[in-house]
Amino acid sequence: MEPSRDSAPQAGLQVLPETNLSGPSLSLNLAVEDLPELLLEQAGLPPSSPMEMKFSKAGFNYLSDEDSKIDLRTLIYLEPLEHLNCPICQLPFIDPYTTICGHTYCYTCLEEALKSPLGSRCPLDRTPLDIQNNDDVYPAPIIISNITDDLKVKCMNLERGCDWVGPRWQIKKHIVQECKYTQFECNCTIEEPAIVDQDDNDRQKRQDDIKPQYRICKEWTERRHLLENDKGERICPHQPEPCEKCGKIISFSSKEYHLNEECKRNLKQCNGCLLDFPITNFENHERYCEKIHVKCPAKAYGCDWKGSKDLLDTIHANRCVFYKLSSYFETQEREMEGLRRENRTLSKQLSTVLDSVVQGKITNVGYTLNVEEVGAQRQNKKNDKSLLDEDYLHLVMEFERLRTDFERVRPIVADFQQQQQILTNLANNSSHYREEINAQRVAINSLRQQLQFLLVERRNLNRAVRGIGGISPAESSEELNRFSNKL
């Protein structure tokens, strides 16, 4: 009996219409997303296709030049410079403007700050400002913009795998035109699976009669996943295809994620135990495999040992002097690094003060004062200088203390190495003595066997002498001579 068209659709065979979530830029099939993967396979859809955004990492998604604005505040700087930061947002300047009182801000930051209900005043010294007045707020010198635009930044698609580093002014060109990890909205056509009733006897015939239906994909696709055929025509990377390892229906764009995170038949051989493991669990295996070769944890401090993990835990860790002192070395290294940073900071501050004195001006954050105008602040400067001298003296004393500690530890390490060499020589000598003892033991066993043989022969001879009474003296002497010859 053919089911009625008005009856409820069977699970897994009827696909509900799409529900638009975010306008033309994003369209997700909620009904398909909620179905189990088995039902999706029955319907002819790749299980990961509607859920591809579950493993999509943060990055830049390109729509158009008008809609895809780059927020420079989200950039990660390689080595940010503190004196180029806006006092409000604490980030490198973006479109810097300078006020009449000498402070420099990002224009958008200053614009928002001047909207305060307390009035239009400078956020640092409360000077009245009118942002519409070019005498109060004006563009900062072009050199400030050039310096901030030359700061090295990382790609916005860093989490997706892009390792590009370049000046800030090149970031837009890189992510829009060059970066392989920028996502675009796929505008390729994709074939919809034919939906046929499961109870229909002429299912195959009806499926052949149904014309294929196509739709625009509109999935987010990274540039590296864009495909073309031999004719130069675009191919949708979301078209379902079987996995070459396990046969699961996936798409080209989700292939990398599937092989690295889901596929249990994508194997990799361990260099230690030479066994094959799925890539999904290979990292955990490498962490605990006892046959894999590793370097000594104290390699940074001079140990050149290499070997398997089981030898490291059972033998080398108990013998290595560098490994035993590694915790002390790490503490000393952290203290030295802290002193280096403090020394660099003090050196920068000192050079800034010296340059300002030479130029006849003392610079503060964003504005300048002539030396003649700071007579009232001279005492404060003397106090600051005395504090700076005390900090520098403390730094020198701390450095000398660390150097003294290091000099005291150096002979201890040398003694440990000498003792280790002595123990190694003793171990080698003990093995030589052990071989000699084994040779002596073999010789003693041989002598013991010969002695036992002689005792048996003597016992037999005594028995023969007592048992034979009619033996002549000549025969008796002959037997004694034969026994003597055996001895």
C-alpha positions as CSV (number, residue, x, y, z in Angstrom):
1,M,0.0,0.0,0.0
2,E,1.4,3.4,-1.0
3,P,1.6,5.8,1.8
4,S,-0.4,9.0,1.7
5,R,1.4,12.2,0.8
6,D,-0.2,13.9,3.8
7,S,1.2,11.3,6.2
8,A,4.1,12.1,8.5
9,P,7.5,11.7,6.9
10,Q,9.7,8.8,7.9
11,A,12.8,9.6,10.0
12,G,16.0,9.9,8.0
13,L,14.3,10.3,4.6
14,Q,12.5,13.6,4.8
15,V,14.8,16.7,5.0
16,L,13.2,19.8,6.4
17,P,13.7,23.1,4.6
18,E,16.6,25.3,5.6
19,T,16.4,28.0,8.2
20,N,18.4,31.2,7.6
21,L,20.2,32.3,10.7
22,S,22.3,35.3,9.6
23,G,21.1,36.6,6.3
24,P,22.7,35.7,3.0
25,S,26.2,35.2,4.6
26,L,25.4,32.1,6.6
27,S,22.7,29.4,6.1
28,L,22.6,26.2,8.3
29,N,20.2,23.3,7.9
30,L,18.9,22.9,11.5
31,A,17.0,19.7,10.7
32,V,20.0,18.0,9.2
33,E,22.3,19.3,12.0
34,D,20.2,17.6,14.6
35,L,20.0,14.2,12.8
36,P,22.4,11.4,13.8
37,E,25.3,10.7,11.4
38,L,23.7,7.3,10.4
39,L,20.5,9.0,9.2
40,L,22.6,11.6,7.3
41,E,24.4,8.8,5.5
42,Q,21.1,7.2,4.5
43,A,20.0,10.6,3.1
44,G,23.2,10.9,1.1
45,L,24.7,13.8,3.1
46,P,28.2,13.9,4.6
47,P,27.9,13.8,8.4
48,S,30.4,16.7,8.8
49,S,29.0,18.9,6.1
50,P,26.4,20.8,8.1
51,M,28.6,20.8,11.2
52,E,31.8,22.0,9.7
53,M,31.7,25.1,11.8
54,K,32.1,23.1,14.9
55,F,35.9,22.8,14.3
56,S,36.3,26.2,12.5
57,K,38.8,28.2,14.5
58,A,38.9,31.9,15.0
59,G,40.2,33.9,12.1
60,F,39.2,36.3,9.3
61,N,36.1,35.7,7.2
62,Y,35.9,37.7,4.0
63,L,32.6,38.9,2.5
64,S,33.4,42.0,0.5
65,D,35.7,45.0,0.7
66,E,32.8,47.0,2.2
67,D,31.6,44.4,4.7
68,S,35.0,43.0,5.8
69,K,36.6,45.6,7.9
70,I,39.8,44.7,9.7
71,D,39.8,45.5,13.4
72,L,43.4,46.4,14.1
73,R,42.8,46.3,17.8
74,T,42.6,42.4,17.6
75,L,46.1,42.1,16.2
76,I,48.8,40.3,18.1
77,Y,52.1,42.3,18.1
78,L,55.4,40.5,18.0
79,E,57.2,43.1,20.1
80,P,54.9,45.9,21.1
81,L,56.6,49.2,22.2
82,E,55.1,50.7,25.4
83,H,55.8,54.3,24.4
84,L,53.7,53.9,21.3
85,N,50.6,52.8,23.2
86,C,47.5,54.9,23.5
87,P,46.9,55.9,27.2
88,I,43.2,54.9,26.9
89,C,43.1,51.6,25.1
90,Q,46.8,50.6,26.0
91,L,47.3,49.4,22.4
92,P,49.6,50.8,19.7
93,F,48.2,54.0,18.1
94,I,45.5,53.7,15.4
95,D,45.0,57.0,13.6
96,P,46.8,59.0,16.3
97,Y,45.7,62.6,17.2
98,T,47.5,65.0,19.5
99,T,45.8,67.5,21.9
100,I,46.8,71.1,22.6
101,C,48.2,69.9,26.0
102,G,50.6,67.6,24.2
103,H,49.0,64.2,24.7
104,T,48.5,61.7,21.9
105,Y,45.6,59.2,21.6
106,C,43.8,57.1,19.0
107,Y,41.1,59.3,17.4
108,T,38.3,56.9,18.2
109,C,39.5,56.6,21.9
110,L,39.7,60.3,22.3
111,E,36.3,60.8,20.6
112,E,34.6,58.4,23.0
113,A,36.4,59.9,26.1
114,L,35.3,63.4,25.2
115,K,31.6,62.2,25.2
116,S,31.8,61.8,29.0
117,P,29.1,63.5,31.0
118,L,31.8,65.1,33.1
119,G,32.7,67.3,30.1
120,S,35.1,67.4,27.2
121,R,38.4,67.3,29.0
122,C,41.8,65.6,28.4
123,P,41.7,62.2,30.2
124,L,45.2,62.8,31.6
125,D,45.4,66.4,32.8
126,R,41.7,67.5,32.5
127,T,42.5,70.3,30.0
128,P,39.2,71.5,28.3
129,L,39.2,70.2,24.7
130,D,36.9,70.7,21.7
131,I,37.3,67.9,19.2
132,Q,35.8,70.0,16.5
133,N,38.4,72.7,17.0
134,N,41.6,71.9,14.9
135,D,43.6,74.0,17.4
136,D,42.6,71.7,20.3
137,V,42.8,68.3,18.5
138,Y,44.9,67.8,15.4
139,P,46.7,64.8,13.6
140,A,49.8,63.6,15.3
141,P,53.1,63.8,13.4
142,I,53.2,61.4,10.5
143,I,56.3,59.7,11.9
144,I,54.2,58.3,14.8
145,S,51.8,56.7,12.3
146,N,54.7,55.3,10.3
147,I,56.4,53.8,13.3
148,T,53.2,52.1,14.6
149,D,52.4,50.8,11.1
150,D,55.8,49.3,10.8
151,L,55.3,47.2,14.0
152,K,55.5,43.5,13.4
153,V,52.1,41.7,13.8
154,K,51.0,38.1,13.4
155,C,48.3,37.0,11.0
156,M,44.7,37.1,12.1
157,N,44.4,33.4,11.0
158,L,47.1,32.3,13.5
159,E,44.8,29.8,15.2
160,R,44.0,28.2,11.8
161,G,47.7,27.6,11.1
162,C,49.1,30.7,9.3
163,D,52.5,31.6,10.6
164,W,52.9,34.9,8.7
165,V,54.6,37.8,10.4
166,G,54.9,41.3,8.9
167,P,54.4,45.0,9.3
168,R,50.9,46.2,10.3
169,W,50.3,48.1,7.1
170,Q,50.5,44.8,5.1
171,I,48.0,42.9,7.1
172,K,45.0,43.7,4.9
173,K,46.7,42.8,1.7
174,H,47.9,39.5,3.3
175,I,44.6,38.2,4.7
176,V,42.5,39.4,1.7
177,Q,44.8,38.4,-1.2
178,E,47.4,36.0,0.0
179,C,46.5,34.1,3.2
180,K,45.6,30.4,2.5
181,Y,43.5,30.3,5.7
182,T,41.1,33.2,5.1
183,Q,37.6,31.9,4.8
184,F,35.3,32.9,1.9
185,E,31.6,32.1,1.3
186,C,31.5,29.2,-1.2
187,N,29.3,30.2,-4.1
188,C,29.6,26.8,-6.0
189,T,26.6,24.7,-6.8
190,I,26.1,21.5,-5.0
191,E,23.8,18.7,-5.9
192,E,20.9,17.9,-3.5
193,P,20.3,14.2,-2.8
194,A,17.1,12.8,-4.2
195,I,14.4,12.0,-1.6
196,V,12.5,8.8,-2.3
197,D,10.0,7.0,-0.1
198,Q,11.5,3.9,1.5
199,D,8.3,1.7,1.0
200,D,8.0,2.5,-2.7
201,N,8.5,-0.7,-4.8
202,D,9.7,1.3,-7.8
203,R,12.2,3.3,-5.7
204,Q,15.1,2.9,-8.0
205,K,13.0,3.7,-11.0
206,R,11.5,6.8,-9.4
207,Q,15.0,7.9,-8.2
208,D,16.2,7.7,-11.8
209,D,13.3,9.7,-13.0
210,I,13.8,12.5,-10.5
211,K,15.9,15.3,-11.9
212,P,18.8,16.4,-9.7
213,Q,18.4,19.6,-7.8
214,Y,21.1,22.0,-7.2
215,R,21.7,24.8,-4.7
216,I,24.3,27.4,-3.8
217,C,26.6,26.0,-1.1
218,K,27.2,29.2,1.0
219,E,29.5,27.3,3.4
220,W,32.6,29.1,4.7
221,T,35.7,27.8,2.9
222,E,39.4,28.5,3.4
223,R,41.3,29.7,0.4
224,R,43.5,26.6,0.4
225,H,40.4,24.4,0.0
226,L,39.2,26.1,-3.2
227,L,39.3,23.6,-6.1
228,E,39.3,23.8,-9.9
229,N,38.9,21.1,-12.5
230,D,40.9,20.7,-15.7
231,K,38.7,23.3,-17.4
232,G,39.3,25.9,-14.8
233,E,35.8,25.6,-13.3
234,R,35.3,25.9,-9.6
235,I,34.5,22.7,-7.7
236,C,32.6,22.8,-4.4
237,P,34.9,21.5,-1.7
238,H,31.8,20.5,0.3
239,Q,30.8,17.8,-2.2
240,P,30.5,14.5,-0.3
241,E,33.3,11.9,-0.9
242,P,34.4,8.8,0.9
243,C,37.5,8.9,3.2
244,E,40.4,7.0,1.6
245,K,41.2,5.4,5.0
246,C,37.9,4.4,6.6
247,G,35.3,5.0,3.9
248,K,33.3,7.5,5.9
249,I,31.4,10.1,3.8
250,I,33.2,13.5,4.3
251,S,33.9,16.6,2.3
252,F,37.2,17.8,1.0
253,S,37.2,20.8,3.3
254,S,36.7,18.6,6.3
255,K,39.2,16.0,5.2
256,E,42.1,17.3,7.2
257,Y,40.1,17.6,10.4
258,H,38.7,14.1,9.9
259,L,42.1,12.5,9.3
260,N,43.7,14.2,12.3
261,E,40.8,14.1,14.8
262,E,38.3,11.4,13.9
263,C,39.6,8.7,11.6
264,K,40.7,5.6,13.5
265,R,42.4,4.0,10.5
266,N,44.8,6.8,9.7
267,L,47.8,5.2,11.3
268,K,51.3,6.4,12.0
269,Q,54.3,4.4,13.1
270,C,56.0,5.1,16.4
271,N,59.8,5.6,16.1
272,G,60.4,3.9,19.5
273,C,58.3,0.7,19.6
274,L,57.8,0.5,15.8
275,L,54.0,-0.1,16.3
276,D,51.2,1.7,14.3
277,F,48.7,3.9,16.2
278,P,45.9,6.1,15.0
279,I,47.0,9.7,14.6
280,T,44.2,10.7,17.0
281,N,45.9,8.9,19.8
282,F,49.5,9.1,18.6
283,E,50.5,12.2,20.6
284,N,49.3,10.5,23.8
285,H,51.3,7.4,22.9
286,E,54.5,9.4,22.2
287,R,54.1,11.0,25.6
288,Y,54.2,7.6,27.5
289,C,56.1,5.3,25.1
290,E,59.1,4.0,27.0
291,K,61.0,2.9,23.9
292,I,61.1,6.3,22.2
293,H,64.4,8.1,22.4
294,V,64.6,11.3,24.3
295,K,67.3,13.8,25.4
296,C,68.2,14.4,29.0
297,P,66.0,17.1,30.6
298,A,69.3,18.8,31.7
299,K,70.6,19.1,28.1
300,A,70.4,22.9,28.3
301,Y,72.9,22.7,31.2
302,G,75.5,20.5,29.4
303,C,74.3,16.9,29.5
304,D,74.6,15.2,26.0
305,W,72.9,11.9,26.9
306,K,70.3,10.3,24.6
307,G,68.3,7.2,25.1
308,S,65.0,5.6,25.7
309,K,62.6,6.8,28.4
310,D,62.9,3.7,30.5
311,L,66.7,4.1,30.7
312,L,66.2,7.7,31.6
313,D,64.0,7.0,34.5
314,T,65.8,3.9,35.8
315,I,69.5,4.6,35.2
316,H,70.4,8.0,33.9
317,A,68.3,10.1,36.2
318,N,70.1,8.6,39.2
319,R,73.6,9.2,37.8
320,C,73.3,12.6,35.9
321,V,74.7,15.4,38.0
322,F,73.2,18.0,35.7
323,Y,69.8,16.5,36.2
324,K,70.1,16.6,39.9
325,L,71.1,20.3,39.8
326,S,68.6,21.3,37.1
327,S,66.1,22.7,39.6
328,Y,68.8,24.9,41.1
329,F,70.0,26.0,37.6
330,E,66.4,26.9,36.7
331,T,66.0,29.0,39.7
332,Q,69.2,30.9,39.0
333,E,68.2,31.3,35.4
334,R,64.8,32.8,36.3
335,E,66.5,35.3,38.7
336,M,69.1,36.2,36.1
337,E,66.4,36.8,33.5
338,G,64.4,39.0,35.9
339,L,67.6,41.0,36.6
340,R,68.2,41.4,32.8
341,R,64.7,42.7,32.3
342,E,65.1,45.1,35.2
343,N,68.4,46.2,33.9
344,R,67.1,46.9,30.4
345,T,64.2,48.9,31.8
346,L,66.5,51.0,34.0
347,S,68.9,51.5,31.0
348,K,66.0,52.8,28.8
349,Q,64.9,55.1,31.5
350,L,68.4,56.4,32.1
351,S,69.0,56.9,28.4
352,T,65.7,58.8,28.0
353,V,66.6,61.1,30.9
354,L,70.1,61.7,29.5
355,D,68.8,62.4,25.9
356,S,66.2,64.8,27.3
357,V,68.8,66.7,29.3
358,V,71.1,67.0,26.3
359,Q,68.3,68.3,24.1
360,G,67.3,70.9,26.8
361,K,63.9,69.3,27.5
362,I,62.5,66.8,29.9
363,T,60.0,64.5,28.3
364,N,56.9,63.2,30.0
365,V,54.2,60.9,28.6
366,G,53.1,62.9,25.5
367,Y,54.2,66.5,26.4
368,T,57.4,68.4,27.1
369,L,58.6,71.0,29.5
370,N,61.6,73.2,29.1
371,V,64.4,72.8,31.6
372,E,63.9,76.4,32.8
373,E,60.3,75.6,33.7
374,V,61.0,72.8,36.1
375,G,62.9,74.6,38.8
376,A,60.1,73.9,41.3
377,Q,60.3,70.2,40.4
378,R,64.1,69.9,40.9
379,Q,63.8,68.4,44.4
380,N,61.4,65.7,43.1
381,K,63.9,64.9,40.3
382,K,66.7,64.6,42.9
383,N,64.5,62.2,44.9
384,D,63.7,60.2,41.8
385,K,67.4,60.1,40.9
386,S,68.3,58.9,44.4
387,L,65.7,56.2,44.1
388,L,67.1,55.3,40.7
389,D,70.6,55.1,42.1
390,E,69.4,52.9,45.0
391,D,67.6,50.6,42.5
392,Y,70.8,50.4,40.4
393,L,72.9,49.7,43.4
394,H,70.5,47.0,44.6
395,L,70.7,45.5,41.1
396,V,74.5,45.5,41.1
397,M,74.6,43.9,44.5
398,E,72.1,41.2,43.5
399,F,74.1,40.5,40.4
400,E,77.3,40.2,42.4
401,R,75.5,37.8,44.8
402,L,74.4,35.6,42.0
403,R,77.8,35.6,40.4
404,T,79.3,34.6,43.8
405,D,76.8,31.8,44.1
406,F,77.6,30.6,40.6
407,E,81.3,30.6,41.3
408,R,80.7,28.6,44.5
409,V,78.6,26.1,42.6
410,R,81.1,25.6,39.8
411,P,83.7,23.7,41.8
412,I,80.9,21.6,43.3
413,V,79.9,20.6,39.8
414,A,83.5,19.8,38.9
415,D,83.8,17.6,42.0
416,F,80.6,15.8,41.1
417,Q,82.0,15.2,37.6
418,Q,85.3,13.9,39.1
419,Q,83.4,11.6,41.4
420,Q,81.3,10.3,38.6
421,Q,84.5,9.6,36.6
422,I,85.9,7.7,39.5
423,L,82.7,5.7,39.9
424,T,82.8,4.9,36.2
425,N,86.4,3.7,36.5
426,L,85.5,1.6,39.5
427,A,82.6,0.1,37.6
428,N,84.9,-0.8,34.7
429,N,87.6,-2.3,37.0
430,S,84.9,-4.3,38.9
431,S,83.8,-5.9,35.6
432,H,87.5,-6.8,34.9
433,Y,87.8,-8.3,38.4
434,R,84.6,-10.2,37.9
435,E,85.9,-11.8,34.8
436,E,89.1,-12.9,36.6
437,I,87.1,-14.3,39.5
438,N,85.0,-16.3,37.0
439,A,88.2,-17.7,35.4
440,Q,89.5,-18.8,38.9
441,R,86.2,-20.4,39.7
442,V,86.4,-22.5,36.5
443,A,89.9,-23.6,37.3
444,I,88.9,-24.6,40.9
445,N,86.0,-26.6,39.5
446,S,88.4,-28.4,37.2
447,L,90.8,-29.2,40.1
448,R,87.9,-30.4,42.2
449,Q,86.9,-32.9,39.4
450,Q,90.4,-34.2,39.1
451,L,90.7,-34.7,42.9
452,Q,87.5,-36.6,43.0
453,F,88.7,-38.8,40.2
454,L,92.0,-39.6,42.1
455,L,90.1,-40.4,45.3
456,V,87.9,-42.9,43.4
457,E,91.0,-44.5,41.8
458,R,92.7,-44.8,45.2
459,R,89.7,-46.3,46.8
460,N,89.5,-48.9,44.0
461,L,93.2,-49.7,44.4
462,N,92.9,-50.2,48.1
463,R,90.0,-52.5,47.6
464,A,91.9,-54.5,45.1
465,V,95.0,-54.8,47.3
466,R,92.9,-56.1,50.3
467,G,90.9,-58.6,48.2
468,I,93.7,-60.3,46.4
469,G,95.7,-62.3,48.9
470,G,97.6,-64.6,46.5
471,I,99.2,-61.9,44.5
472,S,102.9,-62.2,44.4
473,P,105.1,-59.3,45.5
474,A,106.0,-58.7,41.9
475,E,102.4,-58.4,40.8
476,S,101.7,-56.2,43.8
477,S,104.6,-53.9,43.0
478,E,103.4,-53.8,39.4
479,E,99.9,-52.6,40.5
480,L,101.5,-49.9,42.7
481,N,103.6,-48.7,39.8
482,R,100.5,-48.5,37.6
483,F,98.8,-46.4,40.3
484,S,101.8,-44.2,40.6
485,N,101.8,-43.6,36.9
486,K,98.2,-42.5,37.0
487,L,99.1,-40.0,39.7
